[in-house]
Amino acid sequence: MQILVFGKDGQLGKAFKGLFDSLTFLQKVEVQYVGRGQCDLANSAALTEFLDQSNADLIINASAYTAVDKAETEADLAFAVNARAPEIMAQYTAKHGATFLHYSTDYVFDGEKYGFYLEDDVRNPLSVYGKSKAAGEDAVARVFVNSIAGQYAIFRTSWVYGDGGNFIRTILRLAKEREELKIIADQYGVPTSADWLAKVSLHLALNPQGELNAFPSGTYHAVPDGETTWHGLAICAARVALEMGMGLKAHPDAIKAIQAVEYPVSAPRPMNSRMSTDKLQSVLAASNSYNDLVKGQGFPHWEIMVREYVQKLAAAGLA
Ligand SMILES: NC(=O)c1ccc[n+]([C@@H]2O[C@H](COP(=O)([O-])OP(=O)(O)OC[C@H]3O[C@@H](n4cnc5c(N)ncnc54)[C@H](OP(=O)(O)O)[C@@H]3O)[C@@H](O)[C@H]2O)c1
């Protein structure tokens, strides 16, 4: 089996690399990691040619234009990478009867819903980034409407952290430098570990023999259990960092809650990013997955994974 992972230098791309390296049962599998140097995803002709020269059975698109505020002034680039590129990957997948795993975002919603978003809820992105990701979702789905070959999953996720720049690392860095932090406490969502997201994705796609599973094509919300705010996440990260002996100037009680309106940014964010994962959990429970980690246990709580992440950062002297 040939696997292509786009976005090799991003948080999720690196998580897939770590995961595949650990899956020793995956024999006869060749994984190719693709970064900007191998293929510029903003160049549709280059991407089409790259795919035509591949023999991929599984395409994992962990790449994206993720600079949410910058996208407000770089719409063409954001749409090229977040909408046109996944469309081309989907076309290859449908043409060759392959499998496509793609990622989207809570930012396709406007956050006005009370409660947890379902996969089919009306989208109303507030930002250029959100619009480009929503256009990517539409483009992928459209390719498969009239196709009898191939399958796809779009995992909508939120607040991703892994090996790379992210909110948790920014907070820990600032807490080392400053006596007090002011963090938004009225935007709700779920922090998601890139490692966990990669694992969940492969649970859907691979069977116990390491072969491709058949699964219902469509969109799946993929976030851990629970919910918090940016402020709640910052407090949690700082608390664990202190327990680990990290020298912080700003202790949790010096992390003050503010409202989003007090922290203006170019791209508006949804106030509510909570997404129900019932659909993914029930499909995984019924699937012939490569192991039973997810089965029957529900998804783990975000706080458990953030604790582990901060502990690892502290132990490695990072952040
Ligand atoms: N991060 C979040 O909080 C978050 C939240 C919700 C959803 N998501 C979604 O989750 C997925 C993974 O996100 P992530 O956090 O892993 O993103 P990330 O760390 O920003 O990585 C994105 C990768 O895409 C690559 N890329 C961007 N433009 C490219 C281009 N023109 N050609 C080739 N490669 C290009 C980047 O390459 P370079 O390294 O060379 O720049 C980078 O390695 C994305 O679909 C994202 O939209 C993320």
The ligand as an SDF file (V2000), in Angstrom:
LIG
                    3D

 48 52  0  0  0  0  0  0  0  0999 V2000
   -4.0660   24.3680   14.2880 N   0  0  0  0  0  0  0  0  0  0  0  0
   -5.3350   24.4500   14.7030 C   0  0  0  0  0  0  0  0  0  0  0  0
   -5.6220   24.9810   15.7850 O   0  0  0  0  0  0  0  0  0  0  0  0
   -6.4370   23.8590   13.8580 C   0  0  0  0  0  0  0  0  0  0  0  0
   -7.7730   24.0170   14.2940 C   0  0  0  0  0  0  0  0  0  0  0  0
   -8.7950   23.4530   13.5250 C   0  0  0  0  0  0  0  0  0  0  0  0
   -8.4950   22.7660   12.3610 C   0  0  0  0  0  0  0  0  0  0  0  0
   -7.2060   22.6530   11.9590 N   0  0  0  0  0  0  0  0  0  0  0  0
   -6.9180   21.9300   10.7280 C   0  0  0  0  0  0  0  0  0  0  0  0
   -6.1270   20.7920   11.0470 O   0  0  0  0  0  0  0  0  0  0  0  0
   -5.2280   20.5020    9.9710 C   0  0  0  0  0  0  0  0  0  0  0  0
   -3.8110   20.4020   10.4930 C   0  0  0  0  0  0  0  0  0  0  0  0
   -3.4440   21.6340   11.0890 O   0  0  0  0  0  0  0  0  0  0  0  0
   -2.0000   21.8720   11.7410 P   0  0  0  0  0  0  0  0  0  0  0  0
   -2.2120   22.5620   13.0400 O   0  0  0  0  0  0  0  0  0  0  0  0
   -1.1950   20.6210   11.7010 O   0  0  0  0  0  0  0  0  0  0  0  0
   -1.4080   22.9370   10.7000 O   0  0  0  0  0  0  0  0  0  0  0  0
    0.0690   23.5110   10.6140 P   0  0  0  0  0  0  0  0  0  0  0  0
    0.8910   23.0590   11.7740 O   0  0  0  0  0  0  0  0  0  0  0  0
   -0.0650   24.9780   10.3520 O   0  0  0  0  0  0  0  0  0  0  0  0
    0.6510   22.7900    9.3250 O   0  0  0  0  0  0  0  0  0  0  0  0
    0.1700   23.0790    8.0430 C   0  0  0  0  0  0  0  0  0  0  0  0
    1.1880   22.5810    7.0330 C   0  0  0  0  0  0  0  0  0  0  0  0
    0.6780   22.9030    5.7240 O   0  0  0  0  0  0  0  0  0  0  0  0
    1.7780   23.2990    4.9460 C   0  0  0  0  0  0  0  0  0  0  0  0
    1.4310   24.1850    3.8650 N   0  0  0  0  0  0  0  0  0  0  0  0
    0.7930   25.3920    3.9290 C   0  0  0  0  0  0  0  0  0  0  0  0
    0.7310   25.9480    2.7180 N   0  0  0  0  0  0  0  0  0  0  0  0
    1.3640   25.0890    1.8530 C   0  0  0  0  0  0  0  0  0  0  0  0
    1.6490   25.1190    0.4700 C   0  0  0  0  0  0  0  0  0  0  0  0
    1.2940   26.1570   -0.3130 N   0  0  0  0  0  0  0  0  0  0  0  0
    2.2950   24.0710   -0.0810 N   0  0  0  0  0  0  0  0  0  0  0  0
    2.6890   23.0240    0.6900 C   0  0  0  0  0  0  0  0  0  0  0  0
    2.4580   22.9390    2.0150 N   0  0  0  0  0  0  0  0  0  0  0  0
    1.8090   23.9720    2.5870 C   0  0  0  0  0  0  0  0  0  0  0  0
    2.6940   24.0440    5.8930 C   0  0  0  0  0  0  0  0  0  0  0  0
    3.9930   24.0210    5.3300 O   0  0  0  0  0  0  0  0  0  0  0  0
    5.1990   24.8700    5.9360 P   0  0  0  0  0  0  0  0  0  0  0  0
    5.5780   24.1220    7.2030 O   0  0  0  0  0  0  0  0  0  0  0  0
    6.2450   24.8050    4.9000 O   0  0  0  0  0  0  0  0  0  0  0  0
    4.6620   26.2370    6.2050 O   0  0  0  0  0  0  0  0  0  0  0  0
    2.5630   23.2360    7.1860 C   0  0  0  0  0  0  0  0  0  0  0  0
    3.5680   22.2630    7.3000 O   0  0  0  0  0  0  0  0  0  0  0  0
   -5.4550   21.6120    8.9390 C   0  0  0  0  0  0  0  0  0  0  0  0
   -6.3780   21.1720    7.9770 O   0  0  0  0  0  0  0  0  0  0  0  0
   -6.0960   22.7370    9.7430 C   0  0  0  0  0  0  0  0  0  0  0  0
   -6.9050   23.5730    8.9400 O   0  0  0  0  0  0  0  0  0  0  0  0
   -6.1570   23.1690   12.6920 C   0  0  0  0  0  0  0  0  0  0  0  0
  1  2  1  0
  2  3  2  0
  2  4  1  0
  4  5  1  0
  4 48  2  0
  5  6  2  0
  6  7  1  0
  7  8  2  0
  8  9  1  0
  8 48  1  0
  9 10  1  0
  9 46  1  0
 10 11  1  0
 11 12  1  0
 11 44  1  0
 12 13  1  0
 13 14  1  0
 14 15  2  0
 14 16  1  0
 14 17  1  0
 17 18  1  0
 18 19  2  0
 18 20  1  0
 18 21  1  0
 21 22  1  0
 22 23  1  0
 23 24  1  0
 23 42  1  0
 24 25  1  0
 25 26  1  0
 25 36  1  0
 26 27  1  0
 26 35  1  0
 27 28  2  0
 28 29  1  0
 29 30  1  0
 29 35  2  0
 30 31  1  0
 30 32  2  0
 32 33  1  0
 33 34  2  0
 34 35  1  0
 36 37  1  0
 36 42  1  0
 37 38  1  0
 38 39  2  0
 38 40  1  0
 38 41  1  0
 42 43  1  0
 44 45  1  0
 44 46  1  0
 46 47  1  0
M  CHG  2   8   1  16  -1
M  END
$$$$
